[in-house]
Amino acid sequence: MMEDFVKLEEEFLKDTEKQFTDDKGIHDDNYADWTINKIKTLQAELERKKMFVENKKAMLDEWYEKEKKAIDNNIAFYTSRLQQYFDSLDPKLLTKSKTQLSYSLPSGKLVKKFEKPEFRRDDEILLTWIEQNAPNYIKIKKDINWAEFKKKLTVDKGKIILTDTGEVVEGIGIENKPAEFEIK
């Protein structure tokens, strides 16, 4: 498959080189119109190849998901067997910490984590409660209203100026993007 891509690239480079050496430039409307059609044909070819690759990816994704499901089932089976073994061990052999029990083997460690509460919160209700009962736990986040602020800026001799006051604004850089030419 990689060889096919290398061949395509070599052909493309040869064609491109030939075009640049043989071509004298676009000199009339007929040639310009032909060039637009050539670009559209090339774009259609690119889209066709893109669809081919996407279809191939979809097939591979489907195959992978099928394989993954089978392997996940095997992993679940063996995990269940290890959990049964772990549960059958003498508790004196297990290492106990604040959050888990564990048993070490040469290839890995069997770990059983203790049950712990998981908080599910409704931020709107909680925020109202905290505002009334524990305001010291409220964070205030400052942010810039960029869309509005940008409207008040102008560029003058490479500097950003706040139009209202004439002040130079710090913290903003300028990156000029080159002009673009499109064919529609």
C-alpha positions as CSV (number, residue, x, y, z in Angstrom):
1,M,0.0,0.0,0.0
2,M,2.8,2.4,0.8
3,E,4.4,1.7,-2.5
4,D,1.2,2.9,-4.2
5,F,1.5,6.2,-2.4
6,V,5.1,6.6,-3.4
7,K,4.2,5.9,-7.0
8,L,1.4,8.5,-6.9
9,E,3.8,11.0,-5.4
10,E,6.4,10.4,-8.0
11,E,3.9,10.7,-10.8
12,F,2.6,14.0,-9.3
13,L,6.1,15.4,-9.1
14,K,6.8,14.5,-12.7
15,D,3.6,16.0,-13.9
16,T,4.2,19.2,-11.9
17,E,7.7,19.5,-13.1
18,K,6.5,19.0,-16.7
19,Q,3.8,21.7,-16.3
20,F,6.3,24.2,-15.0
21,T,8.9,23.6,-17.8
22,D,6.3,23.4,-20.7
23,D,3.9,26.0,-19.5
24,K,4.2,29.6,-20.8
25,G,1.5,30.9,-18.5
26,I,-2.2,31.6,-18.9
27,H,-2.6,34.0,-21.8
28,D,-6.3,34.1,-22.7
29,D,-9.8,33.4,-21.4
30,N,-10.0,29.9,-23.0
31,Y,-6.9,28.8,-21.2
32,A,-8.0,30.4,-17.9
33,D,-11.4,28.7,-18.2
34,W,-9.6,25.3,-19.0
35,T,-7.4,25.9,-15.9
36,I,-10.5,26.4,-13.7
37,N,-12.0,23.2,-15.0
38,K,-8.7,21.4,-14.4
39,I,-8.7,22.6,-10.8
40,K,-12.3,21.5,-10.3
41,T,-11.4,18.1,-11.8
42,L,-8.4,17.7,-9.4
43,Q,-10.6,18.7,-6.5
44,A,-13.2,16.1,-7.4
45,E,-10.4,13.5,-7.7
46,L,-9.1,14.5,-4.3
47,E,-12.7,14.2,-2.9
48,R,-13.0,10.8,-4.5
49,K,-9.8,9.6,-2.9
50,K,-10.9,11.1,0.5
51,M,-14.2,9.1,0.3
52,F,-12.2,5.9,-0.6
53,V,-10.0,6.4,2.5
54,E,-13.0,7.2,4.7
55,N,-14.8,4.0,3.5
56,K,-11.7,2.0,4.2
57,K,-11.4,3.5,7.6
58,A,-15.0,2.7,8.4
59,M,-14.4,-0.9,7.4
60,L,-11.3,-1.1,9.6
61,D,-13.1,0.6,12.5
62,E,-15.9,-2.0,12.2
63,W,-13.3,-4.8,12.1
64,Y,-11.5,-3.3,15.1
65,E,-14.7,-3.0,17.2
66,K,-15.6,-6.6,16.5
67,E,-12.1,-7.7,17.5
68,K,-12.1,-5.4,20.6
69,K,-15.4,-6.8,21.8
70,A,-14.1,-10.4,21.6
71,I,-10.9,-9.4,23.4
72,D,-12.8,-7.4,26.0
73,N,-14.9,-10.5,26.7
74,N,-11.8,-12.6,27.3
75,I,-10.3,-9.9,29.5
76,A,-13.6,-9.8,31.6
77,F,-13.6,-13.6,31.9
78,Y,-10.0,-13.7,33.2
79,T,-10.5,-10.7,35.4
80,S,-13.5,-12.4,37.0
81,R,-11.4,-15.6,37.6
82,L,-8.6,-13.5,39.2
83,Q,-11.2,-11.7,41.4
84,Q,-12.5,-15.1,42.6
85,Y,-9.0,-16.2,43.4
86,F,-8.3,-12.9,45.2
87,D,-11.5,-13.3,47.3
88,S,-10.4,-16.8,48.3
89,L,-7.0,-15.7,49.7
90,D,-6.3,-15.6,53.4
91,P,-6.8,-11.9,54.5
92,K,-3.4,-12.1,56.3
93,L,-1.7,-12.4,52.9
94,L,-3.2,-9.2,51.6
95,T,-1.7,-5.7,52.0
96,K,-4.2,-3.3,53.4
97,S,-4.1,0.5,52.9
98,K,-6.6,3.2,53.7
99,T,-8.3,2.8,50.3
100,Q,-7.6,-0.7,49.1
101,L,-6.5,-4.3,49.6
102,S,-3.8,-5.7,47.3
103,Y,-1.9,-8.9,46.6
104,S,1.4,-8.9,44.6
105,L,2.5,-11.5,42.1
106,P,5.5,-11.5,39.8
107,S,3.6,-10.3,36.8
108,G,1.4,-7.7,38.5
109,K,-0.7,-6.8,41.4
110,L,-4.3,-7.7,42.2
111,V,-6.1,-4.7,43.8
112,K,-9.5,-4.3,45.3
113,K,-10.4,-0.7,46.0
114,F,-12.8,0.0,48.8
115,E,-16.2,1.6,48.2
116,K,-16.1,5.4,48.3
117,P,-18.7,8.0,47.8
118,E,-18.9,9.8,44.5
119,F,-20.3,13.3,44.5
120,R,-22.8,14.3,41.9
121,R,-23.6,17.9,42.1
122,D,-26.1,20.4,40.6
123,D,-23.9,23.5,40.2
124,E,-26.8,25.9,40.0
125,I,-28.4,24.7,43.3
126,L,-25.0,24.3,45.0
127,L,-23.9,27.8,44.0
128,T,-27.0,29.4,45.4
129,W,-26.5,27.4,48.7
130,I,-22.8,28.4,48.9
131,E,-23.6,32.1,48.2
132,Q,-25.9,32.1,51.2
133,N,-24.0,29.7,53.6
134,A,-20.3,29.5,52.6
135,P,-19.4,32.5,50.4
136,N,-15.7,32.0,51.0
137,Y,-15.8,29.0,48.6
138,I,-16.8,31.0,45.6
139,K,-14.2,31.6,42.9
140,I,-14.5,34.7,40.7
141,K,-13.0,34.3,37.3
142,K,-12.0,37.4,35.3
143,D,-12.1,37.2,31.6
144,I,-11.8,39.6,28.6
145,N,-14.8,40.5,26.5
146,W,-12.6,40.2,23.4
147,A,-15.3,40.5,20.8
148,E,-16.3,44.0,22.1
149,F,-12.8,45.1,23.0
150,K,-11.5,44.2,19.5
151,K,-14.0,46.6,17.9
152,K,-12.3,49.5,19.8
153,L,-8.8,48.7,18.5
154,T,-6.9,50.1,15.5
155,V,-3.5,49.3,14.2
156,D,-1.1,52.2,13.6
157,K,2.5,51.7,12.6
158,G,2.6,48.2,14.0
159,K,1.1,49.2,17.3
160,I,-2.3,48.4,18.7
161,I,-4.2,51.6,19.7
162,L,-7.3,51.9,21.8
163,T,-9.4,54.1,19.5
164,D,-11.3,55.9,22.3
165,T,-8.2,57.2,24.1
166,G,-5.3,56.8,21.7
167,E,-3.4,54.7,24.2
168,V,-1.1,51.9,23.1
169,V,-2.5,48.6,24.3
170,E,0.0,46.1,25.7
171,G,-0.4,42.3,25.6
172,I,-1.6,42.0,21.9
173,G,0.7,41.0,19.1
174,I,0.1,41.4,15.4
175,E,0.5,38.6,12.9
176,N,-0.2,39.6,9.3
177,K,-1.8,36.8,7.3
178,P,-1.0,36.9,3.6
179,A,-3.7,37.7,1.1
180,E,-5.5,34.7,-0.3
181,F,-6.6,33.9,-3.8
182,E,-9.6,31.7,-4.3
183,I,-11.3,30.1,-7.2
184,K,-15.0,29.6,-6.8
